[in-house]
């Protein structure tokens, strides 16, 4: 990290490779005045108005231990807004986290953060509920251009053969990728229908996760879940009520049925592959065998 808060280099030691192709964690502001539906639309011309925000005004190491390191930065973004960010790296972790607090007081302005990475790919992958989609990283025709802003949930990924970089998010769901640079849409400031929409205090986090292989082999799905739902310490003895043993099978939801006392388990296959689904149940369920099986 540089003193201005930009990520100048991210070396993956076991691969001997730098994930960054330029200054990452760089904030950009955009004029955001769509021709209609201000709170919902982003017009394509907005991307042509990008302006780099000034670098951090202060930099301080706030934690330096064997288990975690943290550096705090403060910024001024836009005309009236401030941003405080803690960059965190945990021991034995492959992801670099950015925990952010913003006092957002802009009008007709959009804030994004950009990460140029050492990856060449014609498509980026965007995770969504129970699946994923791919979108081009170029604007070769009008169809490509129409996909300038892409919805996503826990992560997006840009990979080439043998290497890739994912961005993880726990609360931001708009992205765009052009060339080798991935962007997360962080904040907007529409004036209609609510003239004060989004103004005020915001707390959110995102992370960069370089990896060997493609996103499937690298376990990006699990990393995205881990970042969104970190482990909580309870002090009780660990108990597993339900588990699956296939990396591309995700047990997403456990809930009570709406019209009975039964429990409903919702699973999905995350990689677009085939296999045998095995769910191990740690509760009395009346099954003759300890595992229920099904095909996917």
C-alpha positions in Angstrom: 0.0 0.0 0.0 1.2 3.5 -0.8 0.7 6.4 1.6 -2.1 7.8 -0.6 -4.1 4.6 0.0 -3.6 3.0 -3.4 -2.6 -0.6 -3.8 0.5 -0.4 -5.9 1.5 -4.1 -5.7 0.0 -7.4 -4.4 2.5 -10.2 -4.7 1.2 -13.8 -4.5 4.3 -15.4 -3.0 3.6 -19.0 -3.8 3.1 -18.1 -7.5 5.8 -15.4 -7.7 3.3 -13.1 -9.4 2.1 -9.5 -8.9 -1.7 -9.3 -9.2 -1.8 -5.6 -9.9 -1.3 -4.0 -13.3 -1.5 -0.4 -11.9 -2.8 1.5 -8.9 -5.6 -0.4 -7.3 -8.1 0.8 -4.7 -8.3 4.1 -6.6 -11.6 6.0 -6.1 -13.3 7.7 -9.1 -16.3 10.1 -9.1 -18.7 10.3 -12.0 -21.5 12.7 -13.0 -24.6 10.7 -12.4 -27.7 12.4 -13.8 -29.6 9.8 -15.8 -32.3 11.0 -18.3 -35.0 9.0 -16.4 -35.5 7.0 -13.2 -32.7 8.6 -11.3 -32.7 6.2 -8.4 -32.6 3.1 -10.6 -30.7 3.9 -13.9 -27.1 4.6 -14.7 -26.7 6.0 -18.2 -23.7 4.8 -20.3 -22.3 8.3 -20.8 -21.7 8.6 -17.1 -18.6 6.4 -17.4 -17.1 9.1 -19.7 -17.1 11.6 -16.8 -14.7 9.7 -14.5 -12.5 11.8 -12.3 -9.8 10.4 -10.0 -10.4 11.4 -6.4 -7.5 12.8 -4.4 -5.3 10.3 -2.5 -5.5 9.8 1.2 -4.8 12.8 3.4 -3.5 10.6 6.3 -2.0 7.2 6.7 -1.4 5.4 10.0 -0.5 1.8 11.0 -3.0 0.9 13.7 -2.3 -2.8 14.2 0.9 -4.8 13.7 0.7 -8.2 15.2 1.5 -11.8 14.2 -2.1 -12.5 13.4 -3.3 -9.2 11.7 -2.0 -6.0 10.2 -4.1 -2.9 9.7 -3.4 0.5 8.1 -5.9 3.4 8.4 -6.5 6.0 5.7 -8.7 9.1 5.6 -9.8 10.8 2.3 -11.9 13.6 1.0 -14.1 12.4 -1.8 -16.3 14.7 -3.8 -17.0 18.2 -2.7 -18.5 17.6 0.8 -17.8 13.9 1.7 -15.2 12.1 3.8 -14.1 8.5 3.7 -12.2 6.5 6.3 -10.8 3.1 5.4 -9.0 0.4 7.3 -7.0 -2.0 5.1 -6.6 -5.4 6.8 -4.5 -8.5 6.1 -4.9 -11.5 8.3 -2.3 -14.3 8.8 -2.6 -17.1 6.3 -5.3 -15.2 4.4 -5.1 -14.8 0.6 -7.5 -11.8 0.6 -6.8 -8.2 1.3 -9.8 -6.5 2.9 -10.9 -2.8 2.8 -13.3 -1.8 5.6 -14.8 1.5 4.8 -16.9 4.3 6.5 -18.2 7.2 4.4 -20.1 10.4 5.3 -21.7 10.9 1.9 -23.0 14.3 1.1 -22.9 14.6 -2.7 -25.5 15.4 -5.3 -25.8 13.7 -8.7 -22.5 11.9 -8.1 -21.5 8.3 -8.3 -18.5 6.8 -6.5 -16.6 3.7 -7.8 -13.4 2.0 -6.8 -11.1 0.5 -9.4 -8.6 -2.4 -9.5 -6.4 -2.9 -12.6 -5.1 -6.5 -12.5 -2.5 -8.5 -14.3 -5.1 -10.6 -16.2 -6.1 -10.7 -19.8 -9.6 -12.0 -20.5 -12.4 -11.2 -22.9 -15.1 -11.9 -20.2 -15.5 -11.3 -16.5 -17.7 -13.5 -14.3 -20.3 -12.0 -11.9 -21.9 -14.1 -9.1 -25.6 -13.9 -8.6 -28.2 -15.8 -6.5 -27.8 -19.5 -7.2 -25.5 -19.0 -10.1 -23.3 -16.7 -12.2 -23.2 -14.9 -15.5 -20.4 -13.6 -17.8 -20.1 -10.3 -19.5 -17.6 -8.9 -22.0 -14.6 -6.8 -20.9 -14.8 -4.7 -24.1 -17.2 -2.5 -26.1 -16.8 -3.9 -29.6 -20.4 -3.5 -30.6 -23.7 -2.0 -29.3 -24.6 -5.2 -27.5 -21.3 -5.1 -25.5 -21.9 -1.4 -24.7 -25.4 -2.1 -23.4 -23.8 -4.3 -20.7 -21.7 -1.4 -19.2 -23.0 -1.9 -15.7 -23.5 -5.4 -14.4 -25.4 -6.6 -11.3 -23.6 -9.1 -9.0 -23.8 -10.3 -5.4 -20.8 -11.6 -3.4 -18.0 -11.5 -6.0 -16.8 -10.8 -9.5 -13.8 -12.5 -11.1 -11.4 -11.9 -14.0 -9.3 -15.0 -14.9 -7.0 -16.3 -17.5 -5.4 -19.7 -17.8 -3.7 -20.4 -14.5 -4.4 -17.2 -12.7 -7.2 -14.8 -11.7 -8.3 -12.1 -9.4 -11.6 -11.8 -7.6 -13.2 -8.8 -5.9 -15.4 -9.7 -3.0 -18.3 -7.6 -1.6 -20.6 -7.9 1.3 -23.1 -5.1 0.4 -22.4 -3.6 -3.0 -24.1 -5.1 -6.1 -23.1 -3.0 -9.1 -19.9 -3.5 -11.2 -18.3 -2.9 -14.5 -15.1 -4.4 -16.0 -13.3 -2.8 -18.9 -10.1 -4.3 -20.2 -8.0 -5.4 -17.2 -9.7 -3.1 -14.7 -12.6 -4.1 -12.4 -14.8 -1.5 -10.7 -17.2 -1.7 -7.8 -20.0 0.9 -7.7 -20.0 2.1 -4.1 -22.4 5.0 -3.8 -24.8 7.2 -5.7 -26.7 10.4 -5.0 -30.0 10.6 -6.9 -32.4 13.5 -6.4 -35.7 11.7 -7.2 -37.9 10.4 -5.8 -36.1 11.1 -2.5 -34.0 14.2 -2.7 -31.8 13.0 0.2 -31.4 9.4 -1.0 -28.2 7.7 0.2 -26.9 10.9 1.9 -25.4 10.2 5.3 -23.3 7.6 7.0 -22.4 4.3 5.2 -20.3 1.3 6.4 -19.3 -1.4 3.9 -16.3 -3.6 3.0 -14.8 -5.2 0.0 -11.7 -7.4 -0.7 -9.3 -8.4 -3.4 -8.5 -12.1 -3.7 -5.8 -13.2 -6.2 -5.7 -16.9 -6.9 -4.2 -19.7 -9.0 -6.4 -21.3 -11.7 -9.9 -20.2 -12.5 -12.6 -19.1 -10.1 -14.0 -22.7 -9.7 -10.6 -24.3 -8.9 -9.7 -21.4 -6.5 -12.8 -21.8 -4.4 -14.0 -18.2 -5.0 -17.6 -19.2 -4.2 -16.6 -20.3 -0.7 -14.4 -17.3 -0.3 -17.3 -15.0 -1.1 -19.5 -16.7 1.5 -16.7 -16.6 4.0 -16.3 -12.8 3.5 -20.0 -12.2 3.7 -20.7 -14.4 6.7 -17.6 -14.5 8.9 -17.3 -17.0 11.7 -18.7 -15.8 15.1 -17.2 -17.0 18.4 -19.9 -18.3 20.7 -17.9 -20.3 23.3 -20.2 -23.3 22.8 -19.1 -26.7 21.6 -19.1 -26.9 17.8 -22.0 -28.8 16.2 -22.7 -29.4 12.6 -26.4 -29.9 11.9 -26.1 -30.0 8.1 -23.1 -30.4 5.8 -22.3 -31.2 2.2 -19.0 -32.8 0.9 -18.8 -31.4 -2.7 -17.0 -28.1 -3.4 -19.5 -27.1 -6.1 -22.6 -27.9 -4.0 -23.7 -25.1 -1.8 -26.2 -25.4 1.1 -27.5 -21.9 0.9 -30.5 -21.9 3.2 -32.0 -23.7 6.1 -35.5 -22.6 7.1 -38.7 -23.7 8.7 -41.5 -24.6 6.3 -44.3 -22.1 6.0 -47.2 -24.6 6.7 -45.6 -27.2 9.0 -42.8 -27.8 11.5 -40.6 -29.3 8.8 -37.2 -27.9 7.9 -36.5 -26.9 4.3 -32.9 -27.1 2.9 -32.2 -25.1 -0.3 -29.1 -26.2 -2.2 -27.6 -25.3 -5.6 -24.8 -26.4 -7.8 -22.5 -23.4 -8.3 -20.1 -24.4 -11.0 -22.3 -25.7 -13.8 -21.2 -29.3 -13.3 -22.5 -32.7 -12.4 -22.2 -34.9 -9.3 -23.9 -36.6 -6.5 -25.4 -34.5 -3.7 -24.9 -35.8 -0.2 -26.3 -34.0 2.8 -25.2 -35.1 6.2 -27.8 -34.4 8.8 -26.9 -34.0 12.5 -30.5 -33.9 13.7 -33.0 -36.8 14.2 -35.0 -36.9 11.0 -36.4 -40.4 10.7 -34.1 -41.4 7.8 -32.8 -45.0 7.7 -29.4 -43.8 6.7 -27.2 -40.9 8.1 -27.0 -39.2 4.6 -29.7 -38.3 2.2 -28.6 -38.5 -1.5 -29.8 -37.0 -4.7 -28.4 -36.3 -8.2 -27.5 -32.8 -9.6 
